[in-house]
Amino acid sequence: MAFSVMVLRGVMPRLGMPARKELMQRMVPAMARYLPTMAILTIVFGFILYLYLGSFDPALLWGILWGQLLLVALALALIASVIGLGIGLRSANLLLVHFEEEEEAHPQEVGILQKRFGMAQIVVFLLGLVIIALMVYATAA
């Protein structure tokens, strides 16, 4: 995610439309193939690890600060996944549909979709940083 936010967001505005189309046509199918699986597996295994580290004890899992912080991080991971998959990936797939048109019939819609895709990347990236910060703080708690 950091690569797409830090590198691609800086490069995309400088590219001409043919290069932008080609980049998106190569990147989005790979994202669509791997991103949903990786997001789901990360959350599932993170939840299993949370339960394991908390010894399946409710008093540890949400009774102390450590468990509460990790539970908040888990909730933020779910929110980030919904935003990334529901808004970001959906916008990218819709962009592909428009990029496959011979002539740009809907330039305004393409612009809106690109902004939505970019904003979803930023929000998911920032949520990821917050999640990491919560995990680091939880180790000290």
N, C-alpha and C positions, 0 to 999 in steps of 0.2 A: 504494500500500500504506500509505503514511504517513497518508493521509486515513482509510482504514478503521480503522486502529489508533488514531489520535489522536482522531478526531472520532466515528466511529460507535460505537466501544466505549464512549465516554462517554455517548452519547445512548441507545443501545439499552436499557439497564436502566431508564431513566426512561419509556420508551414503554409504553403499554398493549399487550396482545396483538394487538388488531386493527390498530393502527398498525405494530407490529413485523412482523406478517404482510404487510401491504401493502408496507412497505419491502423486505422480503426478496423478495417476489414480483416486484418491479420491478428490484431490483439483481442478483439471482442469474442470471437469463437473460442479461443483458448481460455479466456476468462470465464466464459459461460460453461465451459466443460469442467474446469477445476474449482472455481470459486465456491459454488454452492456446497460441494462435497467437503472442501476444506473448512468452510465456515461451520457446517454442521458437526463435523468430526472434532473440531477445536472446542466447540461448546460442550459436546457430549463427554469428551475425555477430560475437559476442565472440570465439569460437574462431578465426574467419577473421582477425580483427584481430590476435589474439595471434600467429598464425602469420606474418602479414604484418610486424608490428613486429619479430618475431624473425628476419626474413629467411629463414624456413624452415630455419634453422640449429639443429640439435639442441644444439649447445654453448651457444647463447644461450637457447634455449627452456627447458631444464631444467638447464643447467650453471652458471648464475649466479643470484644472489639475485633479480634482476628476474623472470626466467622462472619461478622456483620460486614466488614470491609470486603471480604471475598464474595459475599453474597451480592453486594452492590456491584462489584466488578463483573460478576456473572450476569446480572440484569443489564448492565451497560453493554456487555458482549452480545446479548440477545438483541438489544436495540440497534447496535451497530450492524449486526447481521441483517436485520429487517431493512434498515436504511440502505445498506450496500446492495442487497439482493433485490429488494422491492423497488427502490428508486434508481440506484446507480446502474445496476445491470439491466434493468428494464429500459432505462433511457438509452443505454448503449445499444441494446438490441433494436430499439426503434430507430436509432441513428443509422444502423446498418441497413434497415429497410429503405430509408431515404437516400442513403449513399448508393444503393443499387439502382435507383432511378436514373435514366439517361440524362435528363435535364433536371436541374434543381427546381422542382415544382413548388416546394414549400420552404424557402430560405428562412422565413421567420420561425417556423416550427423547428428547423434544424438548429438554429441559434438557441432557442429555448431549451431544447434537449441537450445541447452541449453544455449550457450553463448548469442545468440540473445534474448532469453527469459529473461535472467538475465540483459542484457544491457537495454532492453525495460523497465524493472522494475525500474532500476536506473534512467533512463532519465525521466520517468513519475514521480517518486518520487521527483527528483530535480525540475522539472517544477512545481509540486505541492507546493514546498517550495517557489519558486519564486512568484507564484500566491498568496500565503498567505502573503508574504512580500509586494506585491503590494497593496493588500487589506488593510493591516495595514497602509501602507504609505498613501493610499487614504483617510483614516479616518482623518489623520492629515492635509490633503491638503484642 
